[in-house]
Amino acid sequence: MVMDDRRGAVVFPGQGSQRPGMGKDFHDTIPVSRDTYNEASEALGWDVSAMCFGQDERLNLTEYAQPCILATEIAMFRGLQLLYGFDPKYFGGHSLGEYTALVTAGVLPFSDGLKIVHARGRLMQEATPVGMGGMAAVIAADGLDVNVVLRALEGLQVDLANNNSADQVVISGESSAIPEAEKRIRASIGDNPAFRFIPLNVSAPFHSRFMSVIKERFKGVLRQIETKLEPGNAGRVTSNFTGLFHSDNSIEIIDRMVSQLSNTVQWRKNMETLAAVEDSIFEVGPGRPLRGFFKTMNLECQSITTFSGAQKVFERASVPQKRL
């Protein structure tokens, strides 16, 4: 890769990628990244950097994890812009990461994005009693037929939450029904040594029918910032709900973000949409779950999770670092 192609596409991971200390190296090294954390703290009314860098257990609570991840990804992205002229043309994000994509594309103001995902996290947690919902990853390294999984789930209070790649999907729903879902999927797939069923450590059944109860309230949150949206930039951002690029209509953008709550994250289709317009893909965030998904499509995705990692990526591309 050469940085003549540096516009490329950037993608951002979502909840689950958080970790103590995330973004601290950017914060300590790059003034604009440090300013981003300060801006996030001012918008939310609590110390975002302290929660990201310390051992605060609330970092794993949905309502705090979401704004902390968004703030970290924006801090990292702004640092890359300043130092290396990183200027991607297209944007995508997995679940929560779609909000980072909308902010970096200039569709959604950063401060409003933080408040939205803070509210989103709180509503998602309130949607179901603790312990009622569960999620699990279904993995088959030699290929997984989504239709087989969907048929196995028929009649159960379990939905397809994420269509991540040719090898992985995630299911979500009533925790008591997850074991039966595993039994049915195993039986449907047959004897496959590559098959894995991994329960996820989550506090609610995200991207399932159980999130429908919060859709109207969340839509009200989004409608409050409708006039602040810059929909003309949205055509460069992929939608998790449709798998295609967003339209330039504010109402449609809001409707798709609301629908994302209780419907399948069509990440596989997002990747196909981005790959159709760009060969260079970068993942920016505290973790790198998306790189492997692109690999199933025989696409290289360069993941940047630390400042030292960013230096390696851009120095290899012969991009001069600007003086801070």
PASE-591329 format. One line per field, with one value per residue (C-alpha): x, y, z; residue in three letters. Coordinates in steps of 0.05 Angstrom, whole numbers. Each point is the difference from the previous one (the first is absolute). Example, Ala and Ser with C-alpha at 12.3 -4.5 7.8 and 13.67 -1.06 7.14 Angstrom:
residues 2
east: c(246 27);
north: c(-90 69);
up: c(156 -13);
aa: c(ALA SER);
end
This chain:
residues 324
east: c(0 23 -30 -18 -59 -6 -70 -26 -53 1 -41 -13 -14 -57 -16 43 64 8 60 32 52 -29 23 47 61 -36 -22 70 34 -46 -31 -62 -14 6 -46 -50 -5 -8 -55 -35 4 -30 -57 -18 14 47 74 3 76 1 -51 37 70 -14 -30 -72 -47 -53 39 -34 -70 -35 -19 73 36 -35 21 69 12 -27 45 61 -12 -9 63 39 -29 14 71 11 -29 48 63 -8 -52 -45 -61 -44 -54 -48 -21 -31 -10 -26 -62 24 57 -51 -7 75 -4 -55 41 65 -37 -28 -73 -8 33 47 -32 -69 26 26 -66 -38 40 -1 -76 1 41 -45 -64 29 16 -69 -35 4 10 72 11 -60 38 61 42 47 48 -10 64 19 68 -15 -64 -67 -68 -41 -65 15 8 -64 -40 28 -24 -72 -49 52 5 68 21 59 36 62 16 74 34 -3 26 -37 -68 -25 -68 -37 -62 -30 56 -41 -8 74 17 -57 25 69 -29 -40 57 48 -50 -13 73 18 69 45 65 7 -66 2 -55 25 -46 16 9 -54 -53 -58 -24 24 -25 -59 -76 9 29 -65 -29 50 -4 -50 38 65 -31 -20 73 23 -55 27 63 -32 15 73 12 39 -34 39 59 -38 7 71 -22 -27 -64 0 -75 2 73 2 21 -46 -43 4 -67 2 -65 24 66 -37 -48 59 36 -63 -11 72 -19 -46 22 60 65 14 75 17 -39 34 67 -22 -25 65 43 -38 27 67 58 34 -37 22 -30 8 -20 20 -7 4 -59 -16 67 -16 -68 33 50 -56 -11 74 6 56 -24 55 -19 24 -12 60 43 61 -42 -20 73 15 -57 14 76 -4 -41 55 -45 39 -22 -19 34 -46);
north: c(0 70 61 28 -47 25 27 -71 -21 0 -45 3 -57 4 -22 -56 32 43 -12 36 49 6 63 22 -1 45 45 6 10 42 65 -6 -69 28 57 -51 -35 68 17 -66 12 69 -26 -57 32 -54 -16 -44 -7 -24 -54 -21 -1 -27 -63 26 -60 45 -4 -66 29 14 72 18 -47 30 73 -20 -41 56 51 -45 -14 74 17 -51 21 74 -17 -39 58 49 -41 -37 37 -61 18 -60 8 -53 -19 -59 -25 -62 14 56 12 26 62 11 -6 53 47 -9 10 66 -23 3 51 -33 28 -21 -69 -10 19 -44 -63 13 1 -59 -42 17 -17 -65 -22 20 -39 -67 -22 -20 -73 -8 7 -33 -1 -51 -2 -56 -16 -50 13 -35 39 12 0 56 -30 -64 40 39 -64 -28 61 -5 0 23 68 8 42 9 60 6 -29 12 -41 -65 -35 35 24 21 -19 38 -10 -32 -31 -62 -14 6 -73 -26 45 -30 -71 14 35 -57 -50 40 9 -72 -28 60 2 75 17 42 29 54 34 74 39 52 32 1 -32 55 4 -45 7 17 68 20 28 57 20 57 29 -4 31 59 7 2 47 52 6 -7 72 -9 -58 12 -53 20 -38 -63 -31 -19 -39 -71 -18 -61 -8 -1 -18 56 72 48 49 75 4 16 -36 -63 2 5 -56 -46 14 -16 -64 -20 -11 -60 -27 -39 38 -15 6 -49 43 63 -30 -18 71 30 -50 19 71 -6 -49 32 -14 26 -20 53 -14 -31 -71 -34 -47 23 -19 -73 10 35 -57 -48 41 -3 74 31 44 37 8 58 -10 37 60 -44 -43 63 19 -68 3 70 -4 -63 42 54 54 56 14 72 37 6);
up: c(0 -16 31 -68 15 71 -9 -1 50 75 45 75 48 50 71 25 -26 63 46 58 -25 -69 -36 55 -46 -50 58 28 -67 -44 25 -45 28 71 -18 -27 67 35 -49 14 75 -7 -44 47 67 26 -10 -62 0 72 -16 -63 31 70 28 5 -4 -31 -65 -12 12 -65 15 15 -48 -61 10 23 -63 -44 35 -7 -73 -16 40 -39 -67 11 20 -64 -40 32 -3 -66 -40 7 -42 -17 -52 27 70 35 71 35 43 46 -49 -50 43 -2 -75 -3 43 -39 -66 25 3 76 47 50 63 -23 -20 71 32 -49 13 75 -4 -48 49 58 -39 -26 71 24 -56 36 72 16 -14 -46 -65 -30 -62 -32 -59 -50 -37 -54 -29 -66 -13 32 -34 31 -24 38 63 -12 -10 64 38 -24 58 50 33 -33 -60 -46 30 -44 -68 8 -53 -40 63 56 23 68 29 54 41 61 42 16 -74 -18 19 -44 -56 6 -1 -63 -37 16 -25 -63 -17 14 15 -10 40 -17 34 64 42 48 50 6 64 -12 44 -49 -65 -48 -72 14 5 74 -18 -35 65 0 -73 8 59 -38 -61 44 20 -72 -23 49 -42 -69 -19 18 -48 -65 -43 -62 28 17 -69 20 62 -1 38 45 -13 -76 -13 -51 3 37 -39 5 36 75 15 -36 38 66 -19 -18 65 39 -41 15 73 -11 -67 -27 -8 -73 7 -55 -48 28 -17 -70 -11 23 -39 -63 3 37 5 60 66 68 67 55 71 67 -27 -68 -8 -71 -32 2 -33 -59 -4 -16 -63 -17 16 41 56 37 73 42 75 29 -17 -11 -47 -38 -9 -29 -49 -26 3 -43 -49 0 28 36 71 13 57 60);
aa: c(MET VAL MET ASP ASP ARG ARG GLY ALA VAL VAL PHE PRO GLY GLN GLY SER GLN ARG PRO GLY MET GLY LYS ASP PHE HIS ASP THR ILE PRO VAL SER ARG ASP THR TYR ASN GLU ALA SER GLU ALA LEU GLY TRP ASP VAL SER ALA MET CYS PHE GLY GLN ASP GLU ARG LEU ASN LEU THR GLU TYR ALA GLN PRO CYS ILE LEU ALA THR GLU ILE ALA MET PHE ARG GLY LEU GLN LEU LEU TYR GLY PHE ASP PRO LYS TYR PHE GLY GLY HIS SER LEU GLY GLU TYR THR ALA LEU VAL THR ALA GLY VAL LEU PRO PHE SER ASP GLY LEU LYS ILE VAL HIS ALA ARG GLY ARG LEU MET GLN GLU ALA THR PRO VAL GLY MET GLY GLY MET ALA ALA VAL ILE ALA ALA ASP GLY LEU ASP VAL ASN VAL VAL LEU ARG ALA LEU GLU GLY LEU GLN VAL ASP LEU ALA ASN ASN ASN SER ALA ASP GLN VAL VAL ILE SER GLY GLU SER SER ALA ILE PRO GLU ALA GLU LYS ARG ILE ARG ALA SER ILE GLY ASP ASN PRO ALA PHE ARG PHE ILE PRO LEU ASN VAL SER ALA PRO PHE HIS SER ARG PHE MET SER VAL ILE LYS GLU ARG PHE LYS GLY VAL LEU ARG GLN ILE GLU THR LYS LEU GLU PRO GLY ASN ALA GLY ARG VAL THR SER ASN PHE THR GLY LEU PHE HIS SER ASP ASN SER ILE GLU ILE ILE ASP ARG MET VAL SER GLN LEU SER ASN THR VAL GLN TRP ARG LYS ASN MET GLU THR LEU ALA ALA VAL GLU ASP SER ILE PHE GLU VAL GLY PRO GLY ARG PRO LEU ARG GLY PHE PHE LYS THR MET ASN LEU GLU CYS GLN SER ILE THR THR PHE SER GLY ALA GLN LYS VAL PHE GLU ARG ALA SER VAL PRO GLN LYS ARG LEU);
end
